[in-house]
Amino acid sequence: MRSEYGTHSLRRTKASIIYRATGNLRAVQILLGHSKIENTVRYLGIDVEDALALAENTEI
């Protein structure tokens, strides 16, 4: 059985863990270096409306 784990999957896993632990979408966006919050939402595979509502309530 071939392993399908690489740096990209590890990056995505780390981002998902941070998001689940903190709920801070903006922090994950910054850590990933995404210029648009929509990219982070898509990257994490979360509901866009929920994520945008959370982002609006997150102070920076």
N, C-alpha and C positions, 0 to 999 in steps of 0.2 A: 504494500500500500504506500503510495507516494504522499508525502506531506505537502500540503498546500499553504503552509504558513510562510509569510515573508514579511519584510519590513512594513509594507502597506497594511497588511492585516493586523500587525501588532500596533501600528499607529491608530488604526480605527478602534481596536479593542481598548487601548488606553484612553482614547477620547470618550468612548462610551462609558467606561468605568468612572471617569471624572464627572461626566454629565449626570449619571445616575446617583453618584455620591453627593453632588453639590446642587444639581438642578440649575447651575449657572451656565446658561447657553453662551453668554458673552465671553466668559472666561475660556470656554472651550474654543470659541471662535478665535480668540487671541492666540491661544496655544497652538492652534492648527495653522495660523497665518492666513485665514480666510478673510478676504476683503468684504464679502457680503454674508450676512447672517443666513441667507437662504442656502448658500453653499454648505454651511455647517449643518443646517437642518437636514438637507438631503444626504449629507455624508453620514449623519447619525441614524438616518432612517426613521425620524420621528415626525409626528403630525405637524404640518406647517402652522396651522392656526394656534395650536397649543404652544408651539415653540415661540412664535412671534408674541403671543400674550405674555409668556414668561420673560422674553427679552425686554419688553416694554416695562416690566415691573422690576427689572434688575438694574440697580444703580451702578454706575461706573465712576 
